[in-house]
C-alpha cells in the first residue's frame, strides 16, 4: 500500500533514497558521491581533494566513453 511504501522511504537514509531514486530515473547516467561530515579524522581539505579527484575521474570516464562511440 502507499502508506507502507511511505514508511519504508522515511526509514531509509536520505543518501540511499536519493541514489535509488536517481537509478530509477536513469540507471545509465547516475553518479552519487557521499560526502562525509567534517571531523578531526576527516578534515575538509581531505574531503575537498577526494571530491575533486572523484569528479575529475567521472568526467574523464564520460569523455572516454563519448570518444568510443
mmJSON file of the N, C-alpha and C atoms, coordinates in Angstrom:
{"data_MODEL":{"atom_site":{
"group_PDB":["ATOM","ATOM","ATOM","ATOM","ATOM","ATOM","ATOM","ATOM","ATOM","ATOM","ATOM","ATOM","ATOM","ATOM","ATOM","ATOM","ATOM","ATOM","ATOM","ATOM","ATOM","ATOM","ATOM","ATOM","ATOM","ATOM","ATOM","ATOM","ATOM","ATOM","ATOM","ATOM","ATOM","ATOM","ATOM","ATOM","ATOM","ATOM","ATOM","ATOM","ATOM","ATOM","ATOM","ATOM","ATOM","ATOM","ATOM","ATOM","ATOM","ATOM","ATOM","ATOM","ATOM","ATOM","ATOM","ATOM","ATOM","ATOM","ATOM","ATOM","ATOM","ATOM","ATOM","ATOM","ATOM","ATOM","ATOM","ATOM","ATOM","ATOM","ATOM","ATOM","ATOM","ATOM","ATOM","ATOM","ATOM","ATOM","ATOM","ATOM","ATOM","ATOM","ATOM","ATOM","ATOM","ATOM","ATOM","ATOM","ATOM","ATOM","ATOM","ATOM","ATOM","ATOM","ATOM","ATOM","ATOM","ATOM","ATOM","ATOM","ATOM","ATOM","ATOM","ATOM","ATOM","ATOM","ATOM","ATOM","ATOM","ATOM","ATOM","ATOM","ATOM","ATOM","ATOM","ATOM","ATOM","ATOM","ATOM","ATOM","ATOM","ATOM","ATOM","ATOM","ATOM","ATOM","ATOM","ATOM","ATOM","ATOM","ATOM","ATOM","ATOM","ATOM","ATOM","ATOM","ATOM","ATOM","ATOM","ATOM","ATOM","ATOM","ATOM","ATOM","ATOM","ATOM","ATOM","ATOM","ATOM","ATOM","ATOM","ATOM","ATOM","ATOM","ATOM","ATOM","ATOM","ATOM","ATOM","ATOM","ATOM","ATOM","ATOM","ATOM","ATOM","ATOM","ATOM","ATOM","ATOM","ATOM","ATOM","ATOM","ATOM","ATOM","ATOM","ATOM","ATOM","ATOM","ATOM","ATOM","ATOM","ATOM","ATOM","ATOM","ATOM","ATOM","ATOM","ATOM","ATOM","ATOM","ATOM","ATOM","ATOM","ATOM","ATOM","ATOM","ATOM","ATOM","ATOM","ATOM","ATOM","ATOM","ATOM","ATOM","ATOM","ATOM","ATOM"],
"id":[1,2,3,4,5,6,7,8,9,10,11,12,13,14,15,16,17,18,19,20,21,22,23,24,25,26,27,28,29,30,31,32,33,34,35,36,37,38,39,40,41,42,43,44,45,46,47,48,49,50,51,52,53,54,55,56,57,58,59,60,61,62,63,64,65,66,67,68,69,70,71,72,73,74,75,76,77,78,79,80,81,82,83,84,85,86,87,88,89,90,91,92,93,94,95,96,97,98,99,100,101,102,103,104,105,106,107,108,109,110,111,112,113,114,115,116,117,118,119,120,121,122,123,124,125,126,127,128,129,130,131,132,133,134,135,136,137,138,139,140,141,142,143,144,145,146,147,148,149,150,151,152,153,154,155,156,157,158,159,160,161,162,163,164,165,166,167,168,169,170,171,172,173,174,175,176,177,178,179,180,181,182,183,184,185,186,187,188,189,190,191,192,193,194,195,196,197,198,199,200,201,202,203,204,205,206,207],
"type_symbol":["N","C","C","N","C","C","N","C","C","N","C","C","N","C","C","N","C","C","N","C","C","N","C","C","N","C","C","N","C","C","N","C","C","N","C","C","N","C","C","N","C","C","N","C","C","N","C","C","N","C","C","N","C","C","N","C","C","N","C","C","N","C","C","N","C","C","N","C","C","N","C","C","N","C","C","N","C","C","N","C","C","N","C","C","N","C","C","N","C","C","N","C","C","N","C","C","N","C","C","N","C","C","N","C","C","N","C","C","N","C","C","N","C","C","N","C","C","N","C","C","N","C","C","N","C","C","N","C","C","N","C","C","N","C","C","N","C","C","N","C","C","N","C","C","N","C","C","N","C","C","N","C","C","N","C","C","N","C","C","N","C","C","N","C","C","N","C","C","N","C","C","N","C","C","N","C","C","N","C","C","N","C","C","N","C","C","N","C","C","N","C","C","N","C","C","N","C","C","N","C","C","N","C","C","N","C","C"],
"label_atom_id":["N","CA","C","N","CA","C","N","CA","C","N","CA","C","N","CA","C","N","CA","C","N","CA","C","N","CA","C","N","CA","C","N","CA","C","N","CA","C","N","CA","C","N","CA","C","N","CA","C","N","CA","C","N","CA","C","N","CA","C","N","CA","C","N","CA","C","N","CA","C","N","CA","C","N","CA","C","N","CA","C","N","CA","C","N","CA","C","N","CA","C","N","CA","C","N","CA","C","N","CA","C","N","CA","C","N","CA","C","N","CA","C","N","CA","C","N","CA","C","N","CA","C","N","CA","C","N","CA","C","N","CA","C","N","CA","C","N","CA","C","N","CA","C","N","CA","C","N","CA","C","N","CA","C","N","CA","C","N","CA","C","N","CA","C","N","CA","C","N","CA","C","N","CA","C","N","CA","C","N","CA","C","N","CA","C","N","CA","C","N","CA","C","N","CA","C","N","CA","C","N","CA","C","N","CA","C","N","CA","C","N","CA","C","N","CA","C","N","CA","C","N","CA","C","N","CA","C","N","CA","C","N","CA","C","N","CA","C","N","CA","C"],
"label_alt_id":[null,null,null,null,null,null,null,null,null,null,null,null,null,null,null,null,null,null,null,null,null,null,null,null,null,null,null,null,null,null,null,null,null,null,null,null,null,null,null,null,null,null,null,null,null,null,null,null,null,null,null,null,null,null,null,null,null,null,null,null,null,null,null,null,null,null,null,null,null,null,null,null,null,null,null,null,null,null,null,null,null,null,null,null,null,null,null,null,null,null,null,null,null,null,null,null,null,null,null,null,null,null,null,null,null,null,null,null,null,null,null,null,null,null,null,null,null,null,null,null,null,null,null,null,null,null,null,null,null,null,null,null,null,null,null,null,null,null,null,null,null,null,null,null,null,null,null,null,null,null,null,null,null,null,null,null,null,null,null,null,null,null,null,null,null,null,null,null,null,null,null,null,null,null,null,null,null,null,null,null,null,null,null,null,null,null,null,null,null,null,null,null,null,null,null,null,null,null,null,null,null,null,null,null,null,null,null],
"label_comp_id":["UNK","UNK","UNK","UNK","UNK","UNK","UNK","UNK","UNK","UNK","UNK","UNK","UNK","UNK","UNK","UNK","UNK","UNK","UNK","UNK","UNK","UNK","UNK","UNK","UNK","UNK","UNK","UNK","UNK","UNK","UNK","UNK","UNK","UNK","UNK","UNK","UNK","UNK","UNK","UNK","UNK","UNK","UNK","UNK","UNK","UNK","UNK","UNK","UNK","UNK","UNK","UNK","UNK","UNK","UNK","UNK","UNK","UNK","UNK","UNK","UNK","UNK","UNK","UNK","UNK","UNK","UNK","UNK","UNK","UNK","UNK","UNK","UNK","UNK","UNK","UNK","UNK","UNK","UNK","UNK","UNK","UNK","UNK","UNK","UNK","UNK","UNK","UNK","UNK","UNK","UNK","UNK","UNK","UNK","UNK","UNK","UNK","UNK","UNK","UNK","UNK","UNK","UNK","UNK","UNK","UNK","UNK","UNK","UNK","UNK","UNK","UNK","UNK","UNK","UNK","UNK","UNK","UNK","UNK","UNK","UNK","UNK","UNK","UNK","UNK","UNK","UNK","UNK","UNK","UNK","UNK","UNK","UNK","UNK","UNK","UNK","UNK","UNK","UNK","UNK","UNK","UNK","UNK","UNK","UNK","UNK","UNK","UNK","UNK","UNK","UNK","UNK","UNK","UNK","UNK","UNK","UNK","UNK","UNK","UNK","UNK","UNK","UNK","UNK","UNK","UNK","UNK","UNK","UNK","UNK","UNK","UNK","UNK","UNK","UNK","UNK","UNK","UNK","UNK","UNK","UNK","UNK","UNK","UNK","UNK","UNK","UNK","UNK","UNK","UNK","UNK","UNK","UNK","UNK","UNK","UNK","UNK","UNK","UNK","UNK","UNK","UNK","UNK","UNK","UNK","UNK","UNK"],
"label_asym_id":["A","A","A","A","A","A","A","A","A","A","A","A","A","A","A","A","A","A","A","A","A","A","A","A","A","A","A","A","A","A","A","A","A","A","A","A","A","A","A","A","A","A","A","A","A","A","A","A","A","A","A","A","A","A","A","A","A","A","A","A","A","A","A","A","A","A","A","A","A","A","A","A","A","A","A","A","A","A","A","A","A","A","A","A","A","A","A","A","A","A","A","A","A","A","A","A","A","A","A","A","A","A","A","A","A","A","A","A","A","A","A","A","A","A","A","A","A","A","A","A","A","A","A","A","A","A","A","A","A","A","A","A","A","A","A","A","A","A","A","A","A","A","A","A","A","A","A","A","A","A","A","A","A","A","A","A","A","A","A","A","A","A","A","A","A","A","A","A","A","A","A","A","A","A","A","A","A","A","A","A","A","A","A","A","A","A","A","A","A","A","A","A","A","A","A","A","A","A","A","A","A","A","A","A","A","A","A"],
"label_entity_id":["1","1","1","1","1","1","1","1","1","1","1","1","1","1","1","1","1","1","1","1","1","1","1","1","1","1","1","1","1","1","1","1","1","1","1","1","1","1","1","1","1","1","1","1","1","1","1","1","1","1","1","1","1","1","1","1","1","1","1","1","1","1","1","1","1","1","1","1","1","1","1","1","1","1","1","1","1","1","1","1","1","1","1","1","1","1","1","1","1","1","1","1","1","1","1","1","1","1","1","1","1","1","1","1","1","1","1","1","1","1","1","1","1","1","1","1","1","1","1","1","1","1","1","1","1","1","1","1","1","1","1","1","1","1","1","1","1","1","1","1","1","1","1","1","1","1","1","1","1","1","1","1","1","1","1","1","1","1","1","1","1","1","1","1","1","1","1","1","1","1","1","1","1","1","1","1","1","1","1","1","1","1","1","1","1","1","1","1","1","1","1","1","1","1","1","1","1","1","1","1","1","1","1","1","1","1","1"],
"label_seq_id":[1,1,1,2,2,2,3,3,3,4,4,4,5,5,5,6,6,6,7,7,7,8,8,8,9,9,9,10,10,10,11,11,11,12,12,12,13,13,13,14,14,14,15,15,15,16,16,16,17,17,17,18,18,18,19,19,19,20,20,20,21,21,21,22,22,22,23,23,23,24,24,24,25,25,25,26,26,26,27,27,27,28,28,28,29,29,29,30,30,30,31,31,31,32,32,32,33,33,33,34,34,34,35,35,35,36,36,36,37,37,37,38,38,38,39,39,39,40,40,40,41,41,41,42,42,42,43,43,43,44,44,44,45,45,45,46,46,46,47,47,47,48,48,48,49,49,49,50,50,50,51,51,51,52,52,52,53,53,53,54,54,54,55,55,55,56,56,56,57,57,57,58,58,58,59,59,59,60,60,60,61,61,61,62,62,62,63,63,63,64,64,64,65,65,65,66,66,66,67,67,67,68,68,68,69,69,69],
"pdbx_PDB_ins_code":[null,null,null,null,null,null,null,null,null,null,null,null,null,null,null,null,null,null,null,null,null,null,null,null,null,null,null,null,null,null,null,null,null,null,null,null,null,null,null,null,null,null,null,null,null,null,null,null,null,null,null,null,null,null,null,null,null,null,null,null,null,null,null,null,null,null,null,null,null,null,null,null,null,null,null,null,null,null,null,null,null,null,null,null,null,null,null,null,null,null,null,null,null,null,null,null,null,null,null,null,null,null,null,null,null,null,null,null,null,null,null,null,null,null,null,null,null,null,null,null,null,null,null,null,null,null,null,null,null,null,null,null,null,null,null,null,null,null,null,null,null,null,null,null,null,null,null,null,null,null,null,null,null,null,null,null,null,null,null,null,null,null,null,null,null,null,null,null,null,null,null,null,null,null,null,null,null,null,null,null,null,null,null,null,null,null,null,null,null,null,null,null,null,null,null,null,null,null,null,null,null,null,null,null,null,null,null],
"Cartn_x":[0.836,0.0,0.878,0.274,1.013,1.552,0.788,1.22,2.469,2.515,3.693,4.906,4.703,5.82,6.358,5.479,5.895,6.722,6.308,7.035,8.432,8.554,9.86,10.77,10.238,11.035,11.53,10.676,11.079,12.169,12.2,13.202,14.56,14.586,15.862,16.653,17.945,18.781,18.554,18.687,18.467,19.375,20.603,21.545,21.077,20.67,20.214,18.979,18.084,16.865,17.188,18.068,18.448,19.109,20.022,20.722,19.761,18.913,17.999,16.998,16.551,15.641,16.327,17.573,18.336,18.52,18.798,18.953,17.655,16.541,15.25,14.975,15.418,15.201,16.061,17.327,18.244,19.418,19.365,20.403,21.695,21.735,22.963,23.759,23.138,23.821,23.639,23.919,23.747,25.052,25.373,26.527,26.088,26.556,26.247,27.522,27.847,29.048,28.603,28.865,28.546,29.647,29.273,30.238,30.101,31.152,31.069,31.123,30.715,30.812,32.277,32.6,33.961,34.181,35.273,35.648,37.159,37.66,39.108,39.832,39.261,39.901,39.49,38.696,38.244,38.133,39.288,39.281,38.729,38.265,37.667,38.603,39.874,40.836,40.895,40.861,40.877,39.592,38.478,37.199,37.204,37.662,37.694,38.602,39.762,40.69,40.068,39.431,38.79,37.644,36.856,35.758,36.284,37.323,37.906,38.4,39.098,39.607,38.456,37.449,36.315,35.556,35.274,34.545,35.362,36.66,37.503,37.54,37.578,37.56,36.258,35.144,33.849,33.834,34.301,34.353,35.21,36.371,37.256,36.587,35.885,35.181,34.109,33.364,32.32,32.943,34.018,34.678,35.244,35.849,36.382,35.264,34.149,33.014,32.477,32.38,31.895,32.837,34.139,35.113,35.005,34.581,34.471,33.233,32.268,31.025,31.184],
"Cartn_y":[-1.187,0.0,1.246,2.381,3.645,3.998,3.693,4.011,3.235,1.957,1.159,1.573,1.932,2.415,3.732,4.585,5.864,5.646,4.698,4.386,3.872,3.029,2.496,3.632,4.537,5.669,6.526,6.738,7.561,6.896,5.593,4.877,4.827,4.991,4.955,6.216,6.086,7.268,8.118,9.409,10.332,9.997,9.694,9.366,8.157,7.134,5.914,6.186,6.991,7.33,8.123,9.107,9.914,9.036,8.18,7.319,6.355,5.703,4.736,5.432,6.607,7.369,7.77,8.165,8.536,7.346,6.193,4.99,4.626,4.791,4.504,5.464,6.698,7.717,7.443,7.105,6.838,6.037,4.726,3.881,3.836,4.5,4.526,5.814,6.828,8.11,8.651,7.822,8.224,8.07,9.088,9.036,9.657,9.097,9.645,9.635,10.755,10.87,11.21,10.308,10.578,11.458,12.577,13.49,13.37,12.892,12.726,14.077,14.055,15.277,15.543,16.798,17.183,16.811,16.101,15.695,15.834,15.628,15.696,14.677,13.475,12.426,12.471,13.467,13.622,15.126,15.786,17.241,17.688,18.92,19.496,19.415,19.663,19.629,18.248,17.201,15.833,15.533,15.99,15.783,16.497,17.75,18.531,17.886,17.418,16.756,15.489,14.71,13.476,13.76,14.784,15.162,15.606,16.422,16.896,15.716,14.789,13.616,12.771,12.543,11.715,12.341,13.622,14.306,14.318,14.566,14.556,13.165,12.131,10.76,10.476,10.916,10.727,11.455,12.689,13.461,12.746,12.268,11.547,10.298,9.565,8.36,8.703,9.77,10.19,10.589,11.357,11.79,10.604,9.653,8.46,7.65,7.522,6.779,7.456,8.771,9.507,9.327,9.285,9.102,7.714,6.737,5.365,5.174,6.076,5.93,6.343],
"Cartn_z":[0.0,0.0,0.0,-0.305,-0.309,1.067,2.099,3.465,3.844,3.506,3.855,3.032,1.76,0.943,1.489,1.937,2.511,3.774,4.594,5.816,5.496,4.501,4.107,3.662,2.862,2.395,3.558,4.536,5.681,6.491,6.497,7.291,6.604,5.32,4.61,4.901,4.824,4.924,3.687,3.838,2.736,1.558,1.814,0.74,-0.061,0.629,-0.036,-0.882,-0.366,-1.103,-2.369,-2.244,-3.41,-4.465,-4.049,-5.003,-5.691,-4.929,-5.544,-6.46,-6.088,-6.953,-8.247,-8.146,-9.343,-10.272,-9.698,-10.518,-11.224,-10.547,-11.172,-12.322,-12.178,-13.204,-14.437,-14.205,-15.315,-14.777,-14.939,-14.347,-15.156,-16.299,-17.092,-16.889,-16.322,-16.17,-14.757,-13.796,-12.407,-11.654,-10.914,-10.012,-8.697,-7.636,-6.32,-5.507,-4.935,-4.111,-2.693,-1.79,-0.388,0.187,0.759,1.369,2.884,3.526,4.977,5.689,6.929,7.714,8.058,8.228,8.602,10.065,10.298,11.66,11.789,12.984,13.19,12.322,12.208,11.415,9.942,9.564,8.178,7.879,7.735,7.572,6.219,6.195,4.996,3.795,4.004,2.898,2.254,3.066,2.533,1.766,2.3,1.621,0.276,0.27,-0.973,-2.008,-1.592,-2.515,-3.087,-2.242,-2.701,-3.661,-3.357,-4.253,-5.612,-5.59,-6.845,-7.681,-7.063,-7.77,-8.319,-7.502,-7.914,-9.074,-8.98,-10.055,-11.337,-11.237,-12.433,-13.059,-12.24,-12.75,-13.49,-12.942,-13.608,-14.947,-14.963,-16.212,-17.244,-16.838,-17.765,-18.322,-17.471,-17.925,-18.954,-18.708,-19.643,-20.977,-20.922,-22.157,-22.936,-22.242,-22.906,-23.551,-22.865,-23.406,-24.661,-24.651,-25.826,-27.008,-26.752,-27.828,-28.445,-27.662,-28.15,-29.022,-28.921,-29.682,-31.094],
"occupancy":[1.0,1.0,1.0,1.0,1.0,1.0,1.0,1.0,1.0,1.0,1.0,1.0,1.0,1.0,1.0,1.0,1.0,1.0,1.0,1.0,1.0,1.0,1.0,1.0,1.0,1.0,1.0,1.0,1.0,1.0,1.0,1.0,1.0,1.0,1.0,1.0,1.0,1.0,1.0,1.0,1.0,1.0,1.0,1.0,1.0,1.0,1.0,1.0,1.0,1.0,1.0,1.0,1.0,1.0,1.0,1.0,1.0,1.0,1.0,1.0,1.0,1.0,1.0,1.0,1.0,1.0,1.0,1.0,1.0,1.0,1.0,1.0,1.0,1.0,1.0,1.0,1.0,1.0,1.0,1.0,1.0,1.0,1.0,1.0,1.0,1.0,1.0,1.0,1.0,1.0,1.0,1.0,1.0,1.0,1.0,1.0,1.0,1.0,1.0,1.0,1.0,1.0,1.0,1.0,1.0,1.0,1.0,1.0,1.0,1.0,1.0,1.0,1.0,1.0,1.0,1.0,1.0,1.0,1.0,1.0,1.0,1.0,1.0,1.0,1.0,1.0,1.0,1.0,1.0,1.0,1.0,1.0,1.0,1.0,1.0,1.0,1.0,1.0,1.0,1.0,1.0,1.0,1.0,1.0,1.0,1.0,1.0,1.0,1.0,1.0,1.0,1.0,1.0,1.0,1.0,1.0,1.0,1.0,1.0,1.0,1.0,1.0,1.0,1.0,1.0,1.0,1.0,1.0,1.0,1.0,1.0,1.0,1.0,1.0,1.0,1.0,1.0,1.0,1.0,1.0,1.0,1.0,1.0,1.0,1.0,1.0,1.0,1.0,1.0,1.0,1.0,1.0,1.0,1.0,1.0,1.0,1.0,1.0,1.0,1.0,1.0,1.0,1.0,1.0,1.0,1.0,1.0],
"B_iso_or_equiv":[0.0,0.0,0.0,0.0,0.0,0.0,0.0,0.0,0.0,0.0,0.0,0.0,0.0,0.0,0.0,0.0,0.0,0.0,0.0,0.0,0.0,0.0,0.0,0.0,0.0,0.0,0.0,0.0,0.0,0.0,0.0,0.0,0.0,0.0,0.0,0.0,0.0,0.0,0.0,0.0,0.0,0.0,0.0,0.0,0.0,0.0,0.0,0.0,0.0,0.0,0.0,0.0,0.0,0.0,0.0,0.0,0.0,0.0,0.0,0.0,0.0,0.0,0.0,0.0,0.0,0.0,0.0,0.0,0.0,0.0,0.0,0.0,0.0,0.0,0.0,0.0,0.0,0.0,0.0,0.0,0.0,0.0,0.0,0.0,0.0,0.0,0.0,0.0,0.0,0.0,0.0,0.0,0.0,0.0,0.0,0.0,0.0,0.0,0.0,0.0,0.0,0.0,0.0,0.0,0.0,0.0,0.0,0.0,0.0,0.0,0.0,0.0,0.0,0.0,0.0,0.0,0.0,0.0,0.0,0.0,0.0,0.0,0.0,0.0,0.0,0.0,0.0,0.0,0.0,0.0,0.0,0.0,0.0,0.0,0.0,0.0,0.0,0.0,0.0,0.0,0.0,0.0,0.0,0.0,0.0,0.0,0.0,0.0,0.0,0.0,0.0,0.0,0.0,0.0,0.0,0.0,0.0,0.0,0.0,0.0,0.0,0.0,0.0,0.0,0.0,0.0,0.0,0.0,0.0,0.0,0.0,0.0,0.0,0.0,0.0,0.0,0.0,0.0,0.0,0.0,0.0,0.0,0.0,0.0,0.0,0.0,0.0,0.0,0.0,0.0,0.0,0.0,0.0,0.0,0.0,0.0,0.0,0.0,0.0,0.0,0.0,0.0,0.0,0.0,0.0,0.0,0.0],
"pdbx_formal_charge":[null,null,null,null,null,null,null,null,null,null,null,null,null,null,null,null,null,null,null,null,null,null,null,null,null,null,null,null,null,null,null,null,null,null,null,null,null,null,null,null,null,null,null,null,null,null,null,null,null,null,null,null,null,null,null,null,null,null,null,null,null,null,null,null,null,null,null,null,null,null,null,null,null,null,null,null,null,null,null,null,null,null,null,null,null,null,null,null,null,null,null,null,null,null,null,null,null,null,null,null,null,null,null,null,null,null,null,null,null,null,null,null,null,null,null,null,null,null,null,null,null,null,null,null,null,null,null,null,null,null,null,null,null,null,null,null,null,null,null,null,null,null,null,null,null,null,null,null,null,null,null,null,null,null,null,null,null,null,null,null,null,null,null,null,null,null,null,null,null,null,null,null,null,null,null,null,null,null,null,null,null,null,null,null,null,null,null,null,null,null,null,null,null,null,null,null,null,null,null,null,null,null,null,null,null,null,null],
"auth_seq_id":[1,1,1,2,2,2,3,3,3,4,4,4,5,5,5,6,6,6,7,7,7,8,8,8,9,9,9,10,10,10,11,11,11,12,12,12,13,13,13,14,14,14,15,15,15,16,16,16,17,17,17,18,18,18,19,19,19,20,20,20,21,21,21,22,22,22,23,23,23,24,24,24,25,25,25,26,26,26,27,27,27,28,28,28,29,29,29,30,30,30,31,31,31,32,32,32,33,33,33,34,34,34,35,35,35,36,36,36,37,37,37,38,38,38,39,39,39,40,40,40,41,41,41,42,42,42,43,43,43,44,44,44,45,45,45,46,46,46,47,47,47,48,48,48,49,49,49,50,50,50,51,51,51,52,52,52,53,53,53,54,54,54,55,55,55,56,56,56,57,57,57,58,58,58,59,59,59,60,60,60,61,61,61,62,62,62,63,63,63,64,64,64,65,65,65,66,66,66,67,67,67,68,68,68,69,69,69],
"auth_comp_id":["UNK","UNK","UNK","UNK","UNK","UNK","UNK","UNK","UNK","UNK","UNK","UNK","UNK","UNK","UNK","UNK","UNK","UNK","UNK","UNK","UNK","UNK","UNK","UNK","UNK","UNK","UNK","UNK","UNK","UNK","UNK","UNK","UNK","UNK","UNK","UNK","UNK","UNK","UNK","UNK","UNK","UNK","UNK","UNK","UNK","UNK","UNK","UNK","UNK","UNK","UNK","UNK","UNK","UNK","UNK","UNK","UNK","UNK","UNK","UNK","UNK","UNK","UNK","UNK","UNK","UNK","UNK","UNK","UNK","UNK","UNK","UNK","UNK","UNK","UNK","UNK","UNK","UNK","UNK","UNK","UNK","UNK","UNK","UNK","UNK","UNK","UNK","UNK","UNK","UNK","UNK","UNK","UNK","UNK","UNK","UNK","UNK","UNK","UNK","UNK","UNK","UNK","UNK","UNK","UNK","UNK","UNK","UNK","UNK","UNK","UNK","UNK","UNK","UNK","UNK","UNK","UNK","UNK","UNK","UNK","UNK","UNK","UNK","UNK","UNK","UNK","UNK","UNK","UNK","UNK","UNK","UNK","UNK","UNK","UNK","UNK","UNK","UNK","UNK","UNK","UNK","UNK","UNK","UNK","UNK","UNK","UNK","UNK","UNK","UNK","UNK","UNK","UNK","UNK","UNK","UNK","UNK","UNK","UNK","UNK","UNK","UNK","UNK","UNK","UNK","UNK","UNK","UNK","UNK","UNK","UNK","UNK","UNK","UNK","UNK","UNK","UNK","UNK","UNK","UNK","UNK","UNK","UNK","UNK","UNK","UNK","UNK","UNK","UNK","UNK","UNK","UNK","UNK","UNK","UNK","UNK","UNK","UNK","UNK","UNK","UNK","UNK","UNK","UNK","UNK","UNK","UNK"],
"auth_asym_id":["A","A","A","A","A","A","A","A","A","A","A","A","A","A","A","A","A","A","A","A","A","A","A","A","A","A","A","A","A","A","A","A","A","A","A","A","A","A","A","A","A","A","A","A","A","A","A","A","A","A","A","A","A","A","A","A","A","A","A","A","A","A","A","A","A","A","A","A","A","A","A","A","A","A","A","A","A","A","A","A","A","A","A","A","A","A","A","A","A","A","A","A","A","A","A","A","A","A","A","A","A","A","A","A","A","A","A","A","A","A","A","A","A","A","A","A","A","A","A","A","A","A","A","A","A","A","A","A","A","A","A","A","A","A","A","A","A","A","A","A","A","A","A","A","A","A","A","A","A","A","A","A","A","A","A","A","A","A","A","A","A","A","A","A","A","A","A","A","A","A","A","A","A","A","A","A","A","A","A","A","A","A","A","A","A","A","A","A","A","A","A","A","A","A","A","A","A","A","A","A","A","A","A","A","A","A","A"],
"auth_atom_id":["N","CA","C","N","CA","C","N","CA","C","N","CA","C","N","CA","C","N","CA","C","N","CA","C","N","CA","C","N","CA","C","N","CA","C","N","CA","C","N","CA","C","N","CA","C","N","CA","C","N","CA","C","N","CA","C","N","CA","C","N","CA","C","N","CA","C","N","CA","C","N","CA","C","N","CA","C","N","CA","C","N","CA","C","N","CA","C","N","CA","C","N","CA","C","N","CA","C","N","CA","C","N","CA","C","N","CA","C","N","CA","C","N","CA","C","N","CA","C","N","CA","C","N","CA","C","N","CA","C","N","CA","C","N","CA","C","N","CA","C","N","CA","C","N","CA","C","N","CA","C","N","CA","C","N","CA","C","N","CA","C","N","CA","C","N","CA","C","N","CA","C","N","CA","C","N","CA","C","N","CA","C","N","CA","C","N","CA","C","N","CA","C","N","CA","C","N","CA","C","N","CA","C","N","CA","C","N","CA","C","N","CA","C","N","CA","C","N","CA","C","N","CA","C","N","CA","C","N","CA","C","N","CA","C","N","CA","C","N","CA","C"],
"pdbx_PDB_model_num":[1,1,1,1,1,1,1,1,1,1,1,1,1,1,1,1,1,1,1,1,1,1,1,1,1,1,1,1,1,1,1,1,1,1,1,1,1,1,1,1,1,1,1,1,1,1,1,1,1,1,1,1,1,1,1,1,1,1,1,1,1,1,1,1,1,1,1,1,1,1,1,1,1,1,1,1,1,1,1,1,1,1,1,1,1,1,1,1,1,1,1,1,1,1,1,1,1,1,1,1,1,1,1,1,1,1,1,1,1,1,1,1,1,1,1,1,1,1,1,1,1,1,1,1,1,1,1,1,1,1,1,1,1,1,1,1,1,1,1,1,1,1,1,1,1,1,1,1,1,1,1,1,1,1,1,1,1,1,1,1,1,1,1,1,1,1,1,1,1,1,1,1,1,1,1,1,1,1,1,1,1,1,1,1,1,1,1,1,1,1,1,1,1,1,1,1,1,1,1,1,1,1,1,1,1,1,1]
}}}
